[in-house]
Amino acid sequence: MYKIMILTDSDGYPRSFPASEVFELEETYPYLIREHFKSSTFWQMSYGNITTTKLVNQPMGYLTHWKPDIIIVQAGIADCRPQAFSDFQKEIISMLTWRLFTRIKKYVNHPALIKHRQVYRVSKSSFRTTVRKFKLVFPQSKIFWLEISTGPRFEEFCPGVERRKAEFNAIIKEAYGEDFVSVQKKILEVDGFNAKDHGHMNKKGHQVLADVLIERINAFLGSSGRKAVLHGQK
């Protein structure tokens, strides 16, 4: 039996909209992996719109003694995505009177304003520190860190994200080498991103991630002399 930890941003969740792309929790890639490795123990944490530091701080603070065999991390888009306003500025805007707030709200995520201001929640140096620290805190675990991926039109909604995304992916790859899991090209090949926001995966995208990660896990278990538990069989 193996211990598998899965840490994700909102892409670890199912989607309830648009109606044409609704899918269930059991169809998300973490659950597909669970179904494949039935005899393993899983711990998953998914949190929408969260920075990588806040996400990984939870297991670093509470689960180091658990010593998972495998850790899967999908995070980073909240760190590298350009914004028009900082989180603090958004909070101030939300405290305005309702009438004024409704007039300003539509501009908070306006692409033209994002392109002009290019505000970031996390610096590259801070992100680099986080991804390196996580590896040091779990030295006995095999960590697979997924490529930060978005759909083909996400740049239209969030100008500047492609350049920044490439920079942050390079930081992850520098830290994790062959354990950096490239997935965006494969997801695009099956039209696996949500057609509405291009920032989340649809059912097909989740299946691609499950297939890629199951293959990676089996390769690791095989090369390390361990026997993978496939479909509940020993």
Long-range contacts (C-beta under 8 A, 24 or more apart in sequence): 1-39, 1-40, 1-41, 1-229, 2-37, 2-39, 2-40, 2-41, 2-69, 2-70, 2-221, 2-226, 2-229, 3-40, 3-41, 3-43, 3-66, 3-67, 3-68, 3-69, 3-70, 4-33, 4-37, 4-40, 4-41, 4-42, 4-43, 4-68, 4-69, 4-70, 4-71, 4-72, 4-217, 5-42, 5-43, 5-44, 5-59, 5-63, 5-66, 5-68, 5-70, 5-71, 5-72, 5-141, 6-30, 6-33, 6-42, 6-43, 6-44, 6-45, 6-46, 6-71, 6-72, 7-44, 7-45, 7-46, 7-55, 7-56, 7-59, 7-71, 7-72, 7-73, 7-74, 7-75, 8-44, 8-45, 8-46, 8-47, 8-72, 8-73, 8-74, 8-75, 9-46, 9-47, 9-48, 9-49, 9-50, 9-55, 9-74, 9-75, 9-76, 9-77, 9-78, 10-46, 10-47, 10-48, 10-49, 10-200, 11-74, 11-200, 11-201, 12-44, 12-46, 12-74, 13-46, 13-48, 15-194, 15-200, 15-202, 17-196, 18-194, 18-195, 18-196, 20-195, 21-194, 21-195, 21-196, 21-202, 21-203, 23-202, 23-203, 23-206, 27-203, 27-206, 27-207, 28-206, 29-206, 29-207, 29-209, 29-210, 29-213, 30-72, 32-206, 32-207, 32-210, 32-214, 33-72, 33-210, 33-213, 33-214, 33-217, 36-210, 36-214, 36-230, 36-231, 37-214, 37-217, 37-228, 37-229, 37-230, 38-229, 38-231, 38-232, 39-229, 39-232, 39-234, 40-229, 43-68, 49-78, 50-75, 50-78, 51-78, 51-79, 51-121, 51-122, 52-76, 52-78, 52-79, 52-122, 52-127, 52-130, 52-131, 53-122, 53-126, 53-130, 56-130, 56-134, 59-138, 60-133, 60-134, 60-137, 60-138, 64-137, 64-138, 67-138, 67-140, 67-141, 68-138, 68-141, 69-141, 69-142, 70-141, 70-142, 70-143, 70-144, 70-217, 70-220, 71-138, 71-141, 71-142, 71-143, 71-144, 72-143, 72-144, 72-146, 72-213, 73-134, 73-143, 73-144, 73-145, 73-146, 74-145, 74-146, 74-209, 75-148, 76-127, 76-148, 76-165, 76-168, 76-169, 76-172, 77-148, 77-150, 77-165, 77-199, 78-121, 78-122, 79-120, 79-121, 79-122, 79-127, 79-168, 80-120, 80-122, 80-127, 80-148, 80-161, 80-164, 80-165, 80-167, 80-168, 81-120, 81-121, 81-158, 81-161, 81-164, 82-114, 82-115, 82-117, 82-118, 82-119, 82-120, 82-158, 82-159, 82-160, 82-161, 82-164, 83-109, 83-114, 83-117, 83-119, 83-120, 83-121, 84-108, 84-109, 84-110, 84-113, 84-114, 84-116, 84-117, 84-119, 85-117, 85-119, 86-119, 86-121, 87-121, 109-157, 111-156, 111-157, 111-158, 111-159, 114-158, 114-159, 114-160, 115-159, 115-160, 118-160, 120-164, 124-167, 124-168, 124-171, 127-168, 127-171, 128-171, 128-174, 128-175, 131-171, 131-172, 131-175, 131-176, 132-175, 135-175, 135-176, 142-179, 142-220, 142-224, 143-176, 143-179, 144-179, 144-181, 144-213, 144-216, 144-217, 145-172, 145-175, 145-176, 145-179, 145-180, 145-181, 146-181, 146-183, 146-209, 147-172, 147-180, 147-181, 147-182, 147-183, 147-184, 148-172, 149-183, 149-184, 149-187, 150-184, 150-193, 150-198, 150-199, 151-188, 151-193, 151-194, 151-197, 151-198, 151-199, 152-188, 152-193, 152-198, 153-198, 154-197, 154-198, 154-199, 157-197, 157-198, 157-199, 158-199, 181-212, 181-213, 181-216, 183-208, 183-209, 183-212, 186-212
